[in-house]
Amino acid sequence: MITRLFEKLDHWAESRAVDKHIIVKIFLAALGARLLLIFMHYHVNLISDMLGYHEAAISLLNYGEFRVKGRLSATRPPLYSIYLFMVYYLFGEGNLFVVRISQCVMDAFTVAITFKLTEKVFHRKAAVWAALLYAFYPAVIGFCDQILTETFFTFLFMATMYLLIDMPESRYKTV
């Protein structure tokens, strides 16, 4: 019975792999799932690491330096705080709603990058599975709703892997 189920799922993935618009469909489905979570509630309680990233971004915006709890600090990786700073600079200080929306869009692009990377390394049917599994994994969707580094760095990591997968050997080969 389980074997038959896997055969049906495999056949389904094969039929989706030939659809030339499947990446757009998966992207939109992933974006919709993430936005649904965001629009279910407006307010986010900043706790623990979320508060530290937020405070560092606000300090960078107001004073030009990384401060957490009023003290200069190197306890948080600066890149995510710089990302928050840019969002706050463009859309208003402390605008967590726009941060969460931008993380949803970024993570939906991560789904598309996952598809393209898997397609390059394996084949299109595997890409359909990889993109769907990433798109609807509950923890991944949940991270879009939090002010944490996971969504941002997963996007950067996957984009880097995608760019490096086709880099000619001569460009990174040492003497």
Salt bridges, closest charged atoms under 4 A:
ASP10 OD1 - LYS125 NZ 2.70
GLU14 OE2 - LYS125 NZ 3.50
ASP19 OD2 - LYS25 NZ 2.59
ASP49 OD1 - ARG76 NH2 3.46
GLU65 OE2 - ARG67 NE 2.47
ASP107 OD2 - ARG34 NE 2.75
GLU119 OE1 - LYS116 NZ 3.14
GLU119 OE2 - ARG124 NH1 2.66
ASP145 OD2 - HIS41 NE2 2.66
ASP145 OD1 - ARG100 NE 2.81
ASP166 OD2 - LYS120 NZ 2.49
GLU169 OE1 - LYS173 NZ 3.84
